[in-house]
Amino acid sequence: MDRERFISRAPELRRIAVGAALALVDSDEAEDVAQEAMIKMWENVQRLDEARLAAYVVVTAQNMAKNRLRQKRRHPLMRLLDKFDHKSDDTPLRQLETSESDKAFTIAMNRLPSNWQRVMQMRNVENMSFAEIAAVLGTSESSVRGLLSKARTRMVELINQQIR
């Protein structure tokens, strides 16, 4: 397939990718998945068969969405940090899971030393860079990285203790 033809079909393909991803992830993530799928298709545009383009974008988007879900399951801290997104929960099961995750996150966070809590807050909620955090705390960037690593490791341990 040539690049001009792909560009002309891109809006339609993106809508299809978003729809395929929405079956597995929320709307914000579906947009991200669709974007990733379009990039992957663009990188392989010369090898694409136009007759199978819609099927390819559906499979690509679904696989990428499944990968995101697997990644969240493997990294419980990242899943729990999503609580700061304040997305609406559309099913009772999701509401229950979110409520339980929030509770586990809050309990674990409260058990951390206060300086670890501050570093986690500044990095994950306020989206501050390591340099900015180091300036606020009056320390080095490597020290901030170390504190953050220790805090995240301890958070995972505390959450796993709650799950058992």
C-alpha positions in Angstrom: 0.0 0.0 0.0 1.3 3.5 -0.8 1.6 6.2 1.8 -0.9 8.6 0.2 -3.6 5.9 0.2 -2.9 5.1 3.8 -3.1 8.8 4.8 -6.5 9.1 3.0 -7.8 6.1 5.0 -6.2 7.1 8.3 -9.2 8.8 10.0 -11.4 5.8 9.2 -8.8 3.4 10.5 -8.3 5.4 13.6 -12.0 5.2 14.4 -11.9 1.5 13.9 -8.9 1.1 16.2 -10.5 3.2 18.9 -13.7 1.0 18.7 -11.6 -2.2 18.9 -9.7 -0.9 21.9 -12.8 0.3 23.8 -13.9 -3.2 24.2 -10.9 -3.8 26.5 -9.8 -0.5 28.0 -11.3 2.9 29.0 -11.8 5.7 26.5 -8.5 7.6 27.3 -6.4 4.5 26.9 -8.3 3.5 23.8 -7.2 6.8 22.2 -3.6 6.0 23.2 -3.9 2.4 21.8 -5.4 3.7 18.6 -2.5 6.1 18.2 0.0 3.3 18.8 -1.7 1.1 16.3 -1.7 3.8 13.7 2.1 4.4 14.2 2.7 0.6 13.9 0.7 0.5 10.7 2.6 3.5 9.3 5.9 1.8 10.0 4.7 -1.2 8.0 2.7 0.6 5.4 4.6 -0.8 2.4 3.7 -4.4 3.5 0.0 -3.8 4.2 -2.7 -5.4 2.1 -5.4 -2.8 1.5 -8.1 -5.4 1.4 -7.2 -6.6 4.9 -6.5 -3.2 6.4 -9.6 -3.0 8.7 -8.9 -6.5 10.1 -5.3 -5.6 10.6 -6.1 -2.4 12.6 -8.6 -4.3 14.7 -6.2 -7.1 15.6 -3.4 -4.6 16.2 -5.5 -2.4 18.5 -6.9 -5.3 20.5 -3.4 -6.8 21.0 -2.0 -3.5 22.2 -4.9 -3.0 24.6 -4.4 -6.6 25.9 -0.7 -5.8 26.4 -1.6 -2.7 28.4 -3.9 -4.7 30.7 -1.2 -7.3 31.2 1.3 -4.6 32.1 -1.1 -3.2 34.7 -1.6 -6.6 36.2 2.2 -7.1 36.4 2.8 -3.7 38.0 0.2 -3.3 40.8 1.7 0.1 41.9 1.1 1.5 38.4 -2.4 0.2 38.4 -3.0 1.8 41.8 -1.5 5.1 40.8 -4.2 5.3 38.1 -6.5 6.4 40.9 -5.3 9.9 40.4 -6.8 10.0 36.9 -10.3 10.4 38.4 -12.0 8.5 35.5 -15.6 7.6 35.9 -16.3 4.0 36.7 -19.1 2.6 34.5 -19.8 -0.7 36.2 -20.4 -1.8 39.8 -17.5 -4.2 39.5 -15.1 -1.5 38.4 -16.4 0.8 41.2 -15.8 -2.0 43.7 -12.3 -2.7 42.3 -11.5 1.1 42.4 -12.7 1.4 45.9 -10.6 -1.5 47.1 -7.6 -0.3 45.2 -8.0 3.2 46.7 -8.2 1.8 50.1 -5.1 -0.4 49.7 -3.2 2.4 48.1 -4.1 4.8 51.0 -3.2 2.3 53.7 0.1 1.5 52.1 0.9 5.2 51.4 0.2 6.1 55.1 2.7 3.4 56.2 5.6 5.0 54.3 8.0 7.4 55.9 6.9 11.0 55.3 9.9 11.8 53.1 9.0 8.8 50.8 5.4 10.0 50.7 6.5 13.5 49.7 8.7 12.1 46.9 5.9 9.8 45.6 3.4 12.7 45.7 5.7 15.1 43.9 6.7 12.6 41.2 3.5 10.7 40.5 0.8 13.3 41.3 2.4 16.6 40.7 4.5 15.2 37.8 7.6 17.0 38.9 11.0 16.1 37.4 13.8 14.6 39.4 15.7 17.9 39.2 12.7 19.8 40.6 12.2 17.4 43.4 15.9 17.5 44.3 15.7 21.3 44.4 12.7 21.2 46.7 14.2 18.7 49.0 17.7 20.2 48.8 19.3 16.9 47.7 20.7 15.3 44.5 18.7 13.8 41.6 20.3 10.4 42.3 19.1 10.6 45.9 15.6 11.4 44.7 15.7 8.4 42.3 16.9 6.2 45.1 14.1 7.4 47.5 11.5 6.9 44.8 12.7 3.4 44.0 12.6 2.5 47.7 9.2 4.0 48.1 7.7 2.2 45.2 9.3 -1.1 46.2 7.9 -0.7 49.7 4.4 0.3 48.4 4.3 -3.0 46.4 5.3 -5.0 49.4 2.6 -3.3 51.6 -0.1 -3.7 49.0 0.8 -7.4 48.5 0.6 -7.9 52.3 -3.0 -6.5 52.2 -4.0 -8.7 49.3 -2.9 -11.9 51.1 
